[in-house]
Amino acid sequence: MAKRFQFRLEQVLALRKQVEDVRVRELSQAQGHLLRIEESIRAHREQEKLFLDSFREFEQSGQFGADQVMAFCEYKDWLLRREKDYKRREQEWSKEVEKRRQAAIKASKDKRLLENLKEKKKNAHSQEVLAEEQRFLDEVSSIAFVRRDRAQRAVVSNQLKN
């Protein structure tokens, strides 16, 4: 009876699958965070556009004082600082996403390496089992041939004696 295929590194392969899953999850979380930042940037730009439109309307009416101009300028400066902060965070998270993507790719390659090794070992095992079965069948055929040959000789020998 042929022995059952057993991959000695199965536990390592299972661990690498888990590591790959974790890295993919981390990448997904980082991409989600980056998307939220990009959405915040879009919302900020809409808010800035609305502010600039209202400032233009207010400016065209010609009825605003120095205090109002200062308030508008301060608000515009605050919007610019906020936009710079969003851009900085976007760049940081873009780098983080790329770093996590590389980690996920490496984990995937490590797992694939063991999967390929397992497949080669499985194929080699199958070939070994087939060769063993073929040797068994050859042996059975040889034994049957020898028995048949002996039986024929015995029959011929009995016929000659009679």
NORBELMO-V348586 format. One record per backbone hydrogen bond with DSSP energy under -1.0 kcal/mol. CO is the residue of the C=O (numbers start at 0). NH is the residue of the N-H. If there is no record, write none. Layout:
co:CO nh:NH
co:CO nh:NH
This chain:
co:6 nh:9
co:8 nh:12
co:9 nh:13
co:10 nh:14
co:11 nh:15
co:12 nh:16
co:13 nh:17
co:14 nh:18
co:15 nh:19
co:16 nh:20
co:17 nh:21
co:18 nh:22
co:19 nh:23
co:20 nh:24
co:21 nh:25
co:22 nh:26
co:23 nh:27
co:24 nh:28
co:25 nh:29
co:26 nh:30
co:27 nh:31
co:28 nh:32
co:29 nh:33
co:30 nh:34
co:31 nh:35
co:32 nh:36
co:33 nh:37
co:34 nh:38
co:35 nh:39
co:36 nh:40
co:37 nh:41
co:38 nh:42
co:39 nh:43
co:40 nh:44
co:41 nh:45
co:42 nh:46
co:43 nh:47
co:44 nh:48
co:45 nh:49
co:46 nh:50
co:47 nh:51
co:48 nh:52
co:49 nh:53
co:50 nh:54
co:51 nh:55
co:52 nh:56
co:53 nh:57
co:54 nh:58
co:55 nh:59
co:56 nh:60
co:64 nh:68
co:65 nh:69
co:66 nh:70
co:67 nh:71
co:68 nh:72
co:69 nh:73
co:70 nh:74
co:71 nh:75
co:72 nh:76
co:73 nh:77
co:74 nh:78
co:75 nh:79
co:76 nh:80
co:77 nh:81
co:78 nh:82
co:79 nh:83
co:80 nh:84
co:81 nh:85
co:82 nh:86
co:83 nh:87
co:84 nh:88
co:85 nh:89
co:86 nh:90
co:87 nh:91
co:88 nh:92
co:89 nh:93
co:90 nh:94
co:91 nh:95
co:92 nh:96
co:93 nh:97
co:94 nh:98
co:95 nh:99
co:96 nh:100
co:97 nh:101
co:98 nh:102
co:99 nh:103
co:100 nh:104
co:101 nh:105
co:102 nh:106
co:103 nh:107
co:104 nh:108
co:105 nh:109
co:106 nh:110
co:107 nh:111
co:108 nh:112
co:109 nh:113
co:110 nh:114
co:111 nh:115
co:112 nh:116
co:113 nh:117
co:114 nh:118
co:115 nh:119
co:116 nh:120
co:117 nh:121
co:118 nh:122
co:119 nh:123
co:120 nh:124
co:121 nh:125
co:122 nh:126
co:123 nh:127
co:124 nh:128
co:125 nh:129
co:126 nh:130
co:127 nh:131
co:128 nh:132
co:129 nh:133
co:130 nh:134
co:131 nh:135
co:132 nh:136
co:133 nh:137
co:134 nh:138
co:135 nh:139
co:136 nh:140
co:137 nh:141
co:138 nh:142
co:139 nh:143
co:140 nh:144
co:141 nh:145
co:142 nh:146
co:143 nh:147
co:144 nh:148
co:145 nh:149
co:146 nh:150
co:147 nh:151
co:148 nh:152
co:149 nh:153
co:150 nh:154
co:151 nh:155
co:152 nh:156
co:153 nh:157
co:154 nh:158
co:155 nh:159
co:156 nh:160
co:157 nh:161
